[in-house]
Amino acid sequence: MQDAHPAAGTGEAPGENDVALADVAAPVPLPRALTYLVPDKLASSIALGRRVLCTIGSRRIVGVVVGLRRGASPAKAKPVLEVLEGVDLPDDLVTFLGRLASYYLAPIGEVVRLALPPVDREAARAVEEPTLFSTAKGVAARKVQWVTATDVVETSIKDNAARVLAVVRAHGALPLSRLQDQFGGARGTIKRLVEQGLVRVEEREAPRDPFFADTLARDVPPEATDAQRAAADTINAALDARGSGATLLVHGVTGSGKTEVYLRAIARAKEQRRGSIMLVPEIALTPQLVGRFRARFGDDVAVLHSGLTQRERFDMWTRLRGGEVDVAIGARSALFAPIKDLGLVIVDEEHDPSFKQEEGVRYNARDMAILRAHQVGGVCILGSATPSLESEQLARTGKATKIVLPDRARAQELPKVEVVDLRRIGPGPTGDRRLSVVLHRAIEATLAAKEQTILFLNRRGFAPSVRCEGCGELSSCPHCTVALTFHKKRAGVMRCHWCEYEAPMPERCPKCDSDQIALEGLGTERLEETLREAFPEARIARLDRDVASGKQVEKILARVREREVDILVGTQMVTKGHDLPHVTLVGVINADAALSIPDFRAPERAFQLLVQVAGRAGRGDSPGKVLVQTFDPDHHAIVHAVRHDVMGFFDRELRDRKELGYPPFSRMIFARVDAMDEREALAAAATLARAARAAHASAGAGPFEVLGPSPAPIAKVRNRFRFRVMLRSSSRERLRQGALAIHAAAAGLPRTVRVAIDVDPVGAL
């Protein structure tokens, strides 16, 4: 946990010895907690994780206690005014938040905010406190039955009734559905216990969440494959070794049944009366996954996602905090769920870059999942068909145990993957080279067989750029150094995907007055239009950020599952872990796009995308086929993806990374600087670079590099010029020294300059 500093003044002055002090995470942009005196009247009610009312200057604020100690009173220290009832954070979560803040050099108040639920609006108004969220009145929700133990002492119960009563008393209260799962005919047993006055049954509101709108039939766990049984044995052994902590990497090919392995792991944690967190990379994955979890565990699942209202989020949070629900599912923010007796954290599709938060507190949920599980002596499971190189290296160095699921669970063969060399193979009947004759004929055959096709193109919009063929002028965003993308269905506008600037499509070039305005490249919108013209009888849908978000994503996928769609066109949203059993053809329109990004991780990203999207094919009874269109068929990422050769790609890429000194053989930190004035931004970045080099020089020789300052790959966004300084070292301690030096130097920069320290960066842009 971070060290606290006095609430007033910059140092401690002699004062009364051995007074009670509280370190409070406050909603201010400071890297450390603030220290307050604990009055005697509050000594019995203040505790770690409690919300307290304090003052900063003349302003009252609400903070969270992240440390309690005794010591000398800091100079001019102020007292805690009040301990607030209601929301509080569990001790283990408070400790975890402190460690996260320290590692990422993030303001502790901003980190604690990640774990707080919405609270009462009136309380927020009363203290003029900006970090609290209001709660909205909820709508009527359906009821579920809960069983609560009474204080009556039993006299003559035995066998099943005694076991049921013991479980209820151990938990205080449980949903009747959970007791039904655990004991079978529990309703009759509960009825007898009610008659004896040993328990009472009451109705409570079920979660206010669209995922719980339908009542699902309970499923029966399928017969496990040999690989799934072996995986379960390894996971169970790790869970049974309570307190030791373990990281397990589940490397399973697409369709190998990783979700069933997760379900069995959670069931084991439930047997041990321990809670579980399941992280997924995007909300688009959640509905299908939640359906499976509810079919197995009933409504004993909390779903945490951005689509919930504030009231729904608060309901979920309080159920978890009170121990009423012991499984939380969600995107990266679910990492902060207040799970009681946490024993298991699962990160599905752990390779996905969306687990890294790119704004505000720049944490990586995958890495912090390992920390949170180990902190409580629990188990962290990382699962993927294409593990990240960082996770693979953990397994190779013995820091994680690798579990392999080598075959698909239903014994289907992996899809056949073919390369379409666009240098040699021309366009089909559409005349568009991106829809080659080979892919065109394959789509025709798939339609004739009444099967489904997915076409993957990671470029949304109609055309990625607009250029004058007379003088070569490219239509660019006036606020960002990027080309404008033409969107035909958005009233024919050009749009910046970074700042949302829009402009009408020009009739003539503003530079040379030529009317030779041309659309360049291919986006998903244009591909959809081309397909409608080429296959007029086909039912075509598109899945990208322009047409779908939140619940709409699941609606489109539901149409695909119901066979109401013949061809699905989409961006990387279609590569996620969707189970679409009638898809037999997958076409990758441009495999080279991911390789052109200026990032050392580009080959890894391209390989993962290709393998993941290929895994959508052939998951049902019919075999699958994948066509990969490329101008660079000999690139090792494409060669290994075509062969489904994950281990071969690992060997090649890890060798290259080691030779060049890139992660996972080193660690990196970016200091990202931006300002409205380009010279001011560059000067500020140079100041930070000098501070890092000076810190290295004073520390003596050792593995440490400072690179830059240099312009960011996208040099201007929203009229702010962007530069970066990169620190790289194989020594975590050396890297931290350099980062702390940058952090200190940043405090002296003009307020017109913004600095963000990005520890373990994932994105290069």
N, C-alpha and C positions, 0 to 999 in steps of 0.2 A: 504494500500500500504506500501511496505517496506521503512524504512528510508534510505535515501541516505548517502553515505559517501564521503569525499573529493576525488578528482581524484588523488591528490598527498598528501603524509603525512598521519598521523593517527589521527589528531585532528584538530580542527579549531583554528586559531590564530587571534588575533585582526587585523582587517583590515577595509577597507572602509565599512561603514554601508549601509544597504538598497540597495544592488546591485541585479540585476536580475540573478537568478540561474536556471539552468536546470538539473534535475536528469535524467541521460541517462542510459538505459539498454544496456550494451555493450556485445559483444561476448567473455566474459571472465568468468572463473569459480568462480565468486564471488557472495555471496548471496544478495548483495545490489547494488543498482544503484550507478553510479559515478556522482559526482557533477561538473558541468562546469559553467563558467561565460557566460552570454549571452551578446555579444557586442551590442551596440546601433544600429548598422546597420542591425542586424538580429532580433531586438525586434519585429518588425511588422510581420515577416514571421514565427517565431518559434511558435509552438503550440503543445499541447498534442498529441501524436501519430505520430508526424512527424519524418522522418528519418534525422539524422544529421551526419555530418562528424566531427570527433574529433581525438584526439591523446591520446595514452597511451605509455609513454616513447617516443621512436622515431618512433613508428608505428602508421599509420593512420588507423582508424577503422570507421565503420558505426554502429551507435546505434539508438535507438528509445527513444524519449523523453517520460518519464513516470511521470514526475512531473515538475511543474513550480512554483517558489516562489521567494520571495525577502528576503534578510537577509544579515548577515555579510559574507564577502568573505572568503572561506576556505583558509588555508595556501597553497601557491604555486598552487592555482587553475589555470587551463588552460581554454582558451576560446573555445567555439564552433567555428569551422572553417567555416562551411557552412550548410545551410538548403537545403536538397535535395528535388527536385520536384518528383511528381509521387506517389509512394506508401505511404500511411499513414493509421494509425489505428484509428477507431472511439473511442471517449472518453470513452464510457461505456465499450468497450473491453479492453482498457488500464487499467482501474480501476479493472476489473475482473482479468486480468493477474497478477496484483500486489497482489491481495488477494490470488490467487492460489499459487503464489510463496511463500508468507508468510506462508501459511498453511502447505505446503509440504516441507518447508525449502530448496527450490530449487533455483539455481542461476537465478536471474531475466532475464539475457540475454538469458539463455536457454529456459525459459518460453515464452518470447516474440518471440523467433524464431518459436515456434509452430504456431503463428498466422500470420507470414509473408509469402507472396507468393514468387514464383521465381521472380527475377528482372533481369535487364539488365546485360549481361556478361561483357561488357566493363566497366561498373561502378564497378563491383566486382573486375576486374583486376586492375583498376586504384587505388583502395584503399587497395589492397591486403587483402580483407576482406573475411574470410572463411565462414561466415554464409549465404552469399547471394548465390542464385542459379541462374544458367544461364537459359535463355529461348531459346528454339529451334524454328526455323521457322516452322509455322504450315502448314498443308496441306489445300487444298481448302475445304471450308465448304459450306453447303447449306445455303441459305439466308432465313431470316424471315422478315416480314414487321413490322416496328415500326411507331407509330404515335406520332408526336412531335407538341406541341403547338407553334404558332408563337406569335409575339408581336402585331398583328392586334387586334383592339378593336371591339368586335362584336356589331352589331346594332339591328338586329331583329331576333334572334333565340330563340326558346322556346322548351318546352317539352323535348323529348328524346335527341335532339341535344344539348340542353343546359346542360343536365345532363352528356352526354358523354364529352363535352368540359370541364366541371368543373373537371371531374375525370382526364382527360389528363393534365390539367394545374396543378392540385394538385401534380401529379407525375412527371411532366416535359416531360416524354416520357413513352410510354407503348407499348407492343406488340399488334398488331391488334387482335391476337387470344384471348388475355385476355379481350379486349373490347367486342369481340364476345360472350365470355362466360357470361360476366356480363350483357350485354344489348340485346342479341339476334341480329337480323338484323343490326348489327353495321356497316357493310360494306357500305350500302347505306347512312347511316348518315354521316360516315367519308367522303364519296365522296362529299356530299353537303358541309361539312365543308372545304374540300380542295378547292372546287370551290369558296368559300367565302374568301379564304386566311387565315382562322383561324387556320388550322393545315396543316402539310405536312406529307407525307408518304415516308419513305425511307427504303431501304433494308439493313439489317445488317447480319453479319454471325451468324448462329446458333451455339450453343456450339459444340466445336470439341471433341466429346465424342462418343464412340461406343454405349452408351445407347440411343443416339439420332439418330441412323442410320436409323431407320424405322419410318415411319409415322403411328401413331396409331389412330384408330377411337375413337372419344370421347365417354365416357360412360355416362350413366344416373344413378345417385345415386339410388341404390335399395331401396325398401321399408324397412324402419328400423324396427327392432324388438322392442318390448316394452322396453327391457333392454337397447338397443342402444339409443332409444329416451330419456330415463331417464338419461343415461350417457351424451348425448349431452346437455340436459338441465342444468346439473350440470356444465359441462365444459363451456358452453356459459355464465352462470351466473358468473363464475370465470373470464372469459375474459372480460365481461362487467364491472366488478368492477376494472377498470383500475387503476394501481398504487398500489394495495393492495398486490399483490403477492399471489400465492397459489400453493400447491403441491397436486396433485391428483394421487392416485394409482388405476389404472384400472386392476382389477383382473378378467380376463376372461378365461374360460376353452378353451382348444385348439379348434379352429374352431368357436369361439363365435363371430367373426367379429370385433376384436379390430382394425384392419386396417381401416375399414369403420368409426369407431369412430374417429380415427386420421384424416382421410380425412375431415370429417365434422368439426372437430376442426380447422384445417388449413383454411378451407373455411371461417369460422367465423372470424379468425384472418385477412384474406384477406379483408373481408368486412370492418374491422376496419383499413385497410391500415397498418397492422403490419406484420412483418416478422416472419418466423417459421424455426426452426431447427429440423430435424428428425434424431436421432441417431439409428443405427442398429449395432448389435455386430460384424458382419463379412461381408466382401465384397460379400460372397456367397449369402447373402440375398438380395443384392441391385438390381440386374437386374429385378427380379420379382416385387419387391416393386416399383421400378422406373417406370415400365410399368404401374402399376395401377395409380401412381401419374400423369404420363403424360396423361393417358386416361382421367383423371379428370381435370387437370389443364393445359394441353398442354405443351409447351416447357418452361413454366415459372417455371422451376425446375433446380437447380444447383446440380450436383452430384459430391461429393468430395471423391476421393478414390485413393489408391496407384497405380492403374492401369493406371492412366492418365499420359500423357507426361507432361513435365514442361510447355509447351505452353498451353496445355489444362487446367492445374491447374491455370495458370495465368489468362486465359480467364474467368474461373469460378469465380475466386476471384474478378476480376475487375467488373464483372457484379453484383455480390452481393454488393460490396462496393459502386457502383454507384446507387444502388436501382433499376437496370433494372430487377433483379430477386429477389424474396422475399421468396423463399423456398430453403433450403439447406438440402440435404440428404447425409449421409455418416456414416462411422465408427467413432470411438471416436474423431478423429482429426477434424471432422466437428463441434465439439463444439466451435471451434475458428473461425468459419465463420464470416466475417464482415457484418452481417445482419443489414440492416437499420431498425430502429424502431422495434426492436425485441419484440415480445409479447408472443411467445409460443415456448417451448422446449419440445420435445417428446423423451423419451428413450424407445425404443421397446426392449422386452426381457431383461428388466432391471436387471434381476438376473444374467445375463451372466458374468463370470469372465473376459472375454476379454475386458470389459470396463475399467479394471485396466491396466495402462501402467506399465510394469515390468522393463523397462530399461530407463535410462535417467531421465526425469522428471516423477516421479512415481505417477501420478495423477489418480484419479478414475473419469471417465467421467460422471458416474451416479450421484455421489455426487456433482460434479462441475456443472452439468446441473441444479440442484436445486439452487445452488448459483447464476448462471448466470441469470436464470429466475427471481429470487427474487430481484436481484440487480436492474433490470429495471422495477420492479412492474409487471412482467409477470406471466405466468402460466407454471408450469412444470408438464408434465404427465409422470408417470412411468407405463409401461404396461407389463404384464406377466401372463402366466397361472400358473406359480410357483414363486410368488414374493420372493425376498430375505427376510431373517428374519429381516434385518435392515429396509427394507421398510415396512414390516408388523408391526414392532414395532412402526414406525413413525405413522402409522394409529391408532394403539391401544392407543397411548399416545396423540392423537389429533393433531399431527404436520403435518399430511396429511389426506386428505379426501379420503375414500375408495369408489370405484365404482365397483360393481360386475356385471359381465355378466355370469350368471349361466348356460346357455344352449348354444348349438351350434346354429349358425345363421340360418342354413337350417333345423333345427329341427331333425338332425340326432342324434342318441343315441351315447353316448361315447362308445368306443370299450370295449368289454368284455376282461378282463385281467385275465389270469390264471398263476399260479406258477407251474413251472416244478422243482420238488425237485431232484436235481442231486444225492443226497445220495441214493435215492430209484429207480430212473428211469434210465435205462441203455441206451447205444447208439443205434442209428438206424443202417441201413444196412452199413453205412460207417465205423462203428467200432470206430468212434471218439466220446468220451463221451460228447464233447461240441456240438455235433449235435445229440441230444437225439432222441429216437424213436418217441416221441410225436411231436417234432418240424419237424422231417423228414416227418411224415404223413401229418402234416398241410401244409407243402410246396407242397407236392404232390396234395392235394386237391385244393389248391389255383391255381396251374398251370392248373389243369383240368378244373377249372372254368374260365380260361383265365383272371385271376386277378393278381395283383402284390404283391410282398413280399419285405419288407425291413428287413435286418438282421444287427443288431447293435453290433459291437465289438470294444471297444475302445483300441485296440492294433494293430498298423500297422506293416507291415513286414510279413515274412513267419513264423518265430518262435521267440518269445521274448528273448530266451536265447539258448546258445549252451554249453553243459556240457559233460565232459568225464565220462562215466559210470564205467571206471576202477578205477579212483582215486577221482572222484567227482569234479575235477577242472572246474571252470566256466570261460568261455571266457569273459574277461572284457576289457574295454577300458583302455589303458595305461595312458590316460590323465584325466579320470574321474572315479569316483567310481560307475560305472553302468555297467550292463551286455551289451554285444553287441547283437544286433538284427540281425538275419539272413534274408537277402533279396534275394530270389531265382531269381527273374527276373532282378535284378541288377548285373548280371554276377556272381551270387552266392557268394556275399560278406557279411561279417558281418559289421554292421554299428552302430556307436554311435549316438543316437538321440540328444545328447547334444552338441558335438563338431564336428560332421560330420566325425570323424575318420573312415576309412574303412580298413578292412583286409580280405584276402581270407579265405574261409572256410578251417580249418585244416584237413588234412587226418589222422594225428596222434596227440595224445596229447603231447604238448611241455613239460609237466611235467613228465609223466610216460611212454611216447611213446606207449600208447595203441591206437588201432584203433577203440575203442568203442566210437565214437563220436556221440552224440545223440542230436536231436532237441527237446527242451522243450517248451510247451505252444502252443498257437494258435494265429496267427495274421491274419489280414484281407486278406493278400495275400494267406496264406495257406488255409483259409476258402474258398476263391474264387476257388482255385484249387480243393478242396474237393467237392464243389458243382458242378463244371463242370463235374467231374467224376460221381457223383451221379445222376445228372439231365442233361444228354448230350443234350437234346433237348431244354433246357431252354436258354434264352438269359440273360447273367449275366454281370453286370457292377460293378465296384468298385469305391468308393468315399472316398479317404483319401489324405493326404498331399503328398504321394509318386506318385500319378497319376494325381492329379488335383489341380490347384490353379488359382485364378483370373477368367478369362473368361471360362476356361475349366470346372469349377464347373457348371456354368450355362448350358454348352453344354451337360454335362452328365444328369443334371436334365431335360433339354428339351427333351432328348431321353426318359426319364422315363414318362414325361407327354404325349409324342406322342405314348406311349405304345410300344416302340421299345426295352424295357428292361422288363424282367420278374422278375428278382431278383436283388436287389440293395444291395450290401455289403458295409458297411462303418463304419467309426469312428464317433465321436460326430458331425461331419459335417452334418450327416443325421438327427440329432435331432433338428436342427434349424427350423425356422418357414416356412418350405416349404409346399406348398399346392399341394399335389399329389393325385388327386381324385380317382385314380384307385387302390391305395394301400389298401388292405383289411387285410393283415397279417403283423404283426411286430414281429420279434423274437429278444429277448435280449439274446445274447449268454452267457454272464457271468456278471450277475448283481453285483457280489461280488467285481469286480475289483475296482470300485470307492470307495468301503468301506475300502479297504486295505491301502489307502493313509494316511500317518501320519499327519493328519490335523483335528482339531476339526470341521471343516466344511465338512468333508467327508460324513456324513449322509445327510446333506443338498444337496451337489452336486449329490450324488447318487439318491436321491429322485427327484430332478429336471430333471436329465437325463432320468430317467425311465418315468416320466409323460410326458416329452416333446417328447420322441421318440414314446411313446404309442399314442400320439396325432396325429401322421402321419397316423394312420389307420382309415378307415371308414369315410373319409371326403367327399366321393362322395355319390352315391345312394345306395351302398351295405354296409351292416354292417361290422364293423371292429373287428379283434381279435388280441390279444397280448399275446405272451407266454414269460414269464420271467424265465429264467433258473438260478438257484442259489443253492449253498450249505448251505445257511443260510436263509431259508424262513421265520423265525420268527423275523428277524431284523425289527425294527419298520419302517425304511425307506422303506423297501420292502412291508411290510404289508399295510402301508398307501398308497403307490403308487398303489398297486393292487386295492385298493378300490376307487381310485381317491379322497382320503380324504385329501385334502390340509389343511383344518382347523385342523383336528386331528393331522396331522404332526406338524403344527405350535405350537399347544398347548404343545405337548410332547417335541419338540426340544427347545422351548423357556424356558420351565421349567428346562430342563437340563442345558442350557446355563446360566440361572440365578443362579442356584445352584453352578456352577463351576466358575462363574465370567467372562465369555467370552462375546464378543460382541454379541448382541447389548447392553448388560448391563455394558459394560466397553469399553474402547478404548485401542488400542494397537499400539506400534511402534516397528519395528525391526531395529536394527543397524546391517547391514550385512557387514562383514569384510572378505577380502580375500587377500592372498599373496602367492608368490611362495614358501616361506619357512613356514612350518607348525608352528614352534615355534614362529616365528615372528607374524604370523596371530593371534595365541592364545594370545600372550602377548598384542597385540594391542586391541583385544576384551576385555581383562581384564582391560586395561586402561580405555576404554569407560564405562565399567560397574562401575568401581570405581567412575568415574566422575558423573554418574547418581545418584549413591547412596549418594555421597557427596552433590549433589544439593538437594536431598530429605531431608537429615539430617539438612541442613541449613534452609530449609523451615519449619521445624517442622512437627508435626504429621499430617497424612492425608492418604487418600486411594492411595497407590502407591506401585508398586512392580517392582523390577529389577530382572530378571531371566537370568542366564547365567554368563559368556559365555558358549556356548555349540556348538558342531559341527552341521552344517546344516544337514538336512536329506540326502542330497547328498553332501558328505564332500569334494569332490574335483571335479572341473570342469576346463577343459583346463589347467591342471597342477597347478591350484591355489587352495590352501586349504581354506576352507570356514568355518567361525564361525559366530555366531549371538548372540546378546544380545536383550532380549525382555523387553520392558517397558509396564506396564499395569496399568490402573487407570480408575476409573469412573469420575475423574475430568479432564476435558480437559486442564485446566490451569496447574495442576500438571504435566500432561503428557508433555505439551509443555516445562515446565521448565527443565525436565529431558532430552528432546530432544535437547534443546539449549545447555545444558551442554555437551552432547555428541558431538554436532556440534563443539563446541569450542575445546574440547579435540582432536577431529579428526585432527584439523589444525596442531597439534604438532606431529603427527605420521610421521614415515619415508615415503618418497615418493614411496617406494616399496609396501606400503600397500594401498589398496583401501577400502573406506568406503562409503556405501550407506545407507541413512536414509529413511526407508520405513514407511510412516505414513498411518495408516489404512491398513495394509497388507492384501492381499487376498490369495496369494499363500504361502504355507508353505515351499516350496523347495528352 
